[in-house]
């Protein structure tokens, strides 16, 4: 049981109807999960409005309703609390309800379009290898030490997030590394958390279906840094045109990393091969198992964060050299016929370009680059033709196929991808709606030494079609098809 007045501390109240001197059992934003003497917070969502479920929550046993507007009919003995923004209110309340867990941890948030998962995962692996008990909140999975907890969102909702952080505290974690998506920042899921540090990777076209404009997308990312306290540090990629902007108004200690611009943490790529990167990091040479320029930036971010957290430079670099990245990020297998298959989560134009540019640098002769790529349904449509054009520009052959069509017709998504393709691009691609068949076709076209990129889903083990998640693992399918080819 928690004291209602205690968990309301810091919430901007507009109106209170009823008694606040209460003990409450839970906080919920899903009316189906409400229990006796619980708090129900009515969240206006994209598809449904929690205010429409207030009566159901009361019938389930809620004794307190937090809302942005009072219902027309009030129920006796129910406490109604009106606030300006229930997204913000529930985050602050959850922070207090779960005993302010972020204040007991070194919490580092990572934001940006690409690289969030790799940076957060590398930090988790690095600090675990350095002997700390760590937590991870990421797109691929959440983790407390060696215990893996399945992930449904890049950043959980405020209640789930604070509950997870509390579990990490109870488990003895000292450091937690978390992806912070633009949705999570804008929807106040991380409001109230006390961050030790924050990192910015890069910013490219994505999520305009939600944010509507690129400026709004930038503003969402920047809001994370603007809210940091002076006790925190903020580290940003100065080679990205928005890197300096992220640090402009923050109270946090400012530091930077870059391959080209002058920065606190400076890198230089010496070798970039399938065996990994050889880099200079602040004039110290280090060999890392990750591949590509984009991973050079990720490694610099991790190095800078670790140093800001008080770790010794050389010890960090030695430990980093042995680490692998996140699942589904430039994972590769080689068939018996010496065909290279690469699985990558690249689902934005910039990420796809980065991966294909890296593959181009790995080519030693006339090997063909065959790309299998699609775009997700119910997401930003503006990037679809750009993704297709990037794939055609940087590949020998392209198979356009389904990603997660969700509620959309897969053929409509592929038609969107085709729109605006140049004449040269149109001579390079085929459409195969079935993703497994597209991967199979790519393999059948490949010869020894060729490189196949299957992009867009990475670590995901499902394909979502009409609201149903079907088992689908790009890496497992490619492995199976390679074995079939070898028979």
Secondary structure, 3 states (H helix, E strand, C coil): CEEHHHHCCCCCEEEEECCCCCEECCEECCHHHCCCCEEEECCECCCCEHHHHHHHHHHHCEEEEEECCCCCCCCCCCEEEEECCHHHHHHHHHHHHCCCHHHHCEEEEEECCCCHHHHHHHHHHHHHHCCCCEEEECCCEEEECCEEEECCCCCCCHHHHHHHHHHHHHCCCCEEEEECCHHHHHCCCCCCCCCCEEEECCCCCCCHHHHCCHHHHHHHHHHHHHCCCCCCEEEEECCCCCHHHHHCCCCCEEEEEECCCCCCEEEEEEEEECCEEEEEECCEEEEECCCCHHHHHHHHHHHHHHHHCCCCHHHHHHHHCCCCCCCCCCEEEECCCCCEEEEECCCCHHHHHHHHHHHHHHCCCCCCEEEEECCCCCCCHHHHHHHHHHHHHHCCEEEECCCCCECCCHHHHHHHHHCCCCHHHHCCEEECCCHHHHHHHHHHHCCCCCEEEEECCCCCCEEEECCEEEECCHHHHHHHHHHHHHC
